[in-house]
Amino acid sequence: MEQLIKTIVKPLVDYPEAIHVEQDEQTNRVAYKLSVHPEDMGKIIGKQGRVADAIRTIVTSAAGSHRGKRVYLDIAD
């Protein structure tokens, strides 16, 4: 899943080396925390959050039921 997130985000940013994805697995959910270079933050969020929503939709759809857990994508400031 981390590789999928990086593959989606990499073409959108100017600083692909600054992409970092962390996984936080809990009992009923798996959360991936995406952080990018501060200058790329607007590109990842998009107008009215549309790009961020699209990325989240792709990730949750691709994950399906990840070992019976919900999958979330958080975008860090």
C-alpha positions as CSV (number, residue, x, y, z in Angstrom):
1,M,0.0,0.0,0.0
2,E,2.9,2.4,0.8
3,Q,4.3,1.8,-2.7
4,L,0.8,2.6,-4.3
5,I,0.6,5.9,-2.4
6,K,4.1,6.8,-3.5
7,T,3.3,5.9,-7.1
8,I,0.2,8.1,-7.1
9,V,1.9,11.1,-5.4
10,K,5.3,11.1,-7.1
11,P,4.1,12.6,-10.5
12,L,2.2,15.4,-8.6
13,V,5.1,16.9,-6.7
14,D,8.3,18.8,-7.4
15,Y,10.3,17.1,-4.6
16,P,9.7,13.4,-5.0
17,E,12.6,12.5,-2.7
18,A,10.7,14.2,0.2
19,I,7.7,11.8,0.0
20,H,7.4,9.8,3.2
21,V,4.7,7.3,4.1
22,E,4.3,5.9,7.6
23,Q,2.0,3.0,8.6
24,D,0.1,2.9,11.9
25,E,-1.8,-0.3,12.4
26,Q,-4.3,-0.6,15.2
27,T,-6.9,-3.2,16.2
28,N,-9.6,-2.1,13.7
29,R,-7.8,0.2,11.3
30,V,-4.7,0.8,9.3
31,A,-3.7,4.4,8.9
32,Y,-1.1,5.6,6.4
33,K,0.4,9.0,7.1
34,L,1.7,10.8,4.0
35,S,4.1,13.7,4.3
36,V,5.6,15.7,1.4
37,H,7.8,18.8,1.0
38,P,6.0,21.9,2.4
39,E,6.0,23.5,-1.1
40,D,4.2,20.5,-2.6
41,M,1.4,20.4,0.0
42,G,-1.0,22.5,-2.1
43,K,-0.5,20.2,-5.1
44,I,-1.4,17.2,-3.0
45,I,-4.5,18.8,-1.4
46,G,-5.7,20.5,-4.6
47,K,-8.5,22.9,-5.0
48,Q,-11.1,22.3,-2.3
49,G,-9.3,19.1,-1.4
50,R,-10.3,17.3,-4.6
51,V,-6.9,15.8,-5.2
52,A,-6.6,14.6,-1.6
53,D,-10.1,13.1,-1.8
54,A,-9.2,11.3,-5.1
55,I,-6.0,9.8,-3.6
56,R,-7.9,8.6,-0.5
57,T,-10.6,7.0,-2.7
58,I,-8.0,5.1,-4.7
59,V,-6.2,3.9,-1.6
60,T,-9.3,2.8,0.2
61,S,-10.6,1.1,-2.9
62,A,-7.4,-0.7,-3.6
63,A,-7.1,-1.8,0.0
64,G,-10.6,-3.3,0.1
65,S,-10.8,-5.0,3.5
66,H,-7.2,-5.0,4.6
67,R,-7.3,-8.1,6.9
68,G,-10.7,-7.0,8.2
69,K,-9.5,-3.5,9.0
70,R,-10.5,-0.1,7.6
71,V,-7.7,1.7,5.7
72,Y,-7.2,5.5,6.1
73,L,-4.9,8.0,4.5
74,D,-3.9,11.0,6.5
75,I,-2.0,13.9,4.9
76,A,0.4,15.5,7.4
77,D,1.2,19.2,7.4
